[in-house]
């Protein structure tokens, strides 16, 4: 609407001023169009990566810890999420109850699920910190370095000494 009002005002101007006004309108339109394209291109795209390949790449980063794959019941009781609600899900943790190292990978259909996963992962971190605070400071340190990351239709939560490297590998796999 604004552009049309300006254009009508410019039409009433004479010769040289009219050309400058039209050029300014074109520049404004190009800038506005460019801004909207920039915003659109900044959104991360939905990953078409194969879940099992992403899982393998991530778990190669965690090999040295001997994590054991957990079943859906463990996922449900640990994170209070329904594994059936996710397209794919894999949870690995140490068999030692005093070791907080763990990783969970999820693939989901929509971004709204990412928020619920992130909340569940943060709740897990907080509850583990509360459980280990006071008698296992090295485990609390690991938990404070835990990473939760999501990108459109994949997410990861990892607690280990190399959490940042694991997330980096995860991003690369997507």
N, C-alpha and C positions, 0 to 999 in steps of 0.2 A: 504494500500500500504506500509506504513511504517513498519508494523508488518512483512510483507513478506520479505522486504529487510533485516530486523534484523534477521529473521529466516534463510535466505540464508547465512548470515554472520556467524550465530551460527553453521550451518551445517559444515562449514569449520573448526571449532575449534575441538580440540581433547577432548576426554573422559569427565573429570570432568568439564571443562569449558563449554562443550556442555550441560551438565545437568543443570548447573547454568543458562545458557542463555535461555534454554527452560522454566525453572521455572520462570524466570523474564518475559518472554513473556506471560506466563499464568497469572501471577499476574497483568500485565498491562491490559490484556484483561478483567479480572474480575473487575478491578477498573473502566475501561471505561464503561463496561456493567452496573456496579453498579451505576455509575454517571448518566447514561441515565435513569435507572429505578427510581432513586431518583427524577430526574426532572419530570418524567411522573407522579409519585405518588403525587407530591406536588400540582398539579393542582386540584382545587376544582371540585367536580363532579356536574353534572347537578342534580338539586333537582327534585324529583318526588312527592313532598309534594302537598297536595290538597290546592288550593288557598284559598278556603273558610275557611279552618282550620287555615291557616296562618293568614288570615284576622281577624278571631275571637280571636286568641291568642294576636295579636298586639293590637286590639281594647280593649281587657280586660285591657291592660296596660294604655289605654287612657280614660277609663270609667269616671273618676272623672271630666273630662273637658267638657263633654256633646257635643262632636263633632257631626256634622250632615253630613251624607253621601251626596255627591254632584253628580250631573249627568254629562254625557259626555260633555255637552256644557260648564259647569263650568271648567272641566278638560282642554278642548281645549282653553278656554279664559285665564285661569290662568297660564297654563304651556306651551302653544303654541305647544302642541303635539297632535297627532291624536290618540284618544283612540282605534279606530278600528285597529290600527297597532299592538296593544299589544294583547297577548293571553287573559290576564285578567288584569283589572285595577280597583282600588277602591280609592276614594279620600274623605277624611273627613276633615272638618274645622269647626271652631267655627261660630255660627250664629252672633256673635258680630263682627262688622267690625273693631273694635279696638283691637281685640285679634288675634295674629298671630299663635296661636296653630293650627297645621294641620298635617296630615299624608297622604301620598300617597304610595300605594303598587302597584307594577306592576310585571307581569310575561310575559316574552317574549321568542321568539324562538332562538335568537342568541345573542352573546356577543356584537356585534356591536350596537345593540339597547340599551345596558347598557350605552354605552358612550353618546348616545344622551339623554337618560333619566337623567344621572348625570349632563349633561350640562344644561338641562332644569330646574332641581332642583336648581342648583347653580344660574342660572339666576333669579329664583324666590326668593331665599334668598337675593341676591344682590338688587333686585328691592324693596323688602320689607324693607330692611335696609335703602335704600334711602328714602322710603316713610315715615318711622317712626323716622328717625334720627332727633334729635332736639326737639321733643316734647313728645316722648314716650320711654324714656331710658330703662324701664323694658322690653318692647317688643323687642327693639334692642338687649338687653342682651340675650333674648330667641333665637333670630335669629342667633346670633353669636355662640350659642351652638347647633344649628341645626345639624343633622346628615344625611348624604347621604351614603348609603351602597348598593353595588350590589354583587351578587354571581352567576355567570354563567347565570342563567335564571330567577332570581328574584331580585328585588331591592326595596328599601324603602327610603323615605325622610320623616323626622319627625322633627317638631319644638315643643318643650315643655320643661318643667323643667327636665323631666326624659328621655330625648332623648336617652341617653346611655343605659338605662334599656330597653327601647322599642326596640332598635336595638339588644340588647342581646336576648330578647325574640324572635325577628324575626329570628335571626340566629339559635336559638334552635328549632324553628318550622320547619326549613328547613331540 
